[in-house]
Amino acid sequence: MATIKVKQVKSRIGAPIDQKRTLDALGLRKLNAVVEKEATPQVLGMINKVKHLVVVVK
């Protein structure tokens, strides 16, 4: 499968607990952290849930 890189660009402070847990599940624990994940429907759904906090890097 294809891989995508996800970068956290906004702080998790003030976000609801479910969005914080989604960031943890993606492996994003700090601001400006970048993780590489496979582009599965589950991962794409998690990215969609926190799309205001992250950006997909090429």
N, C-alpha and C positions, 0 to 999 in steps of 0.2 A: 504494500500500500504506500501511498504518498505520505510524506511527512510534512508537517507545518511547524513553524516556530511561533510561539506566542510570547508576547512581552507585556508585563503589567506596567501600565503607564499612569494610573491614578491610584491613590491610596485606598486601602480597604477600611479606613476609619470612617465610621458612620454608616457603613453598608450593613444591610440585614444579615443575620447569622447564616442564612442559607447561601448567600452569595460569598460570604467568607469561607464557608465549607467547600463551596465549588472551587474557589481559588486554591484552597489547600489540596483538593483532589487533583487539580491540574499541576500541582507542584510549585505554585507561585506563592512564595511566602514573604518576599521583599519587593519593594518598589524597584522598577527597572530590571527585574529578574527575567531571564529568557529561558524557556524550556522548549524542547523539541518533542512533539507527539505525533503519533500516527493519525491520519485524517479519517477516523472512524465516525459513524453517526453519533456515538455517545460523546466523543470528545467535541465534535462540532456543536452538539447541543449544549454542552457546558460552556463553550466559548460564547455561544449566542446568549446565554443567561447573564453573563458578565461582560457583554460587549462594550459597555460604557467604561469599563475599568481596564480593558486589555486591547492590544492591537496585534494583528497577525503580521509578522515580519517575513519578508521574502528571503 
